[in-house]
Amino acid sequence: MRYRDLSSKEIVNLQDGSRLGLLGQTDIELDPKTGQINAFIIPSYRMFGMKRDQGATKINWQQIKKIGQDTIIVNRTD
């Protein structure tokens, strides 16, 4: 699967149903040797999504449970 196929999907936490962000607004942590995705790093926004905050949420690839047509379901317990 290519990144452009994932870029417009919304990331949702399985534990509480919270929306974590859109994949197109995230950074990606890659393994430099294999090129595989290790994690998505979702920036925190304030002021209605207009200004980037200093914090970020890291979603490890192992936390992804399902990639659907419009949504990526992740299992974050913290």
Protein Blocks (a to p, Z undefined) as FASTA:
>chain_A
ZZklmmmpccddfklopafbdfklpccdddfklopafbdcddddeehhlaccfbdcdddf
klpmbdcfkbccdddfZZ
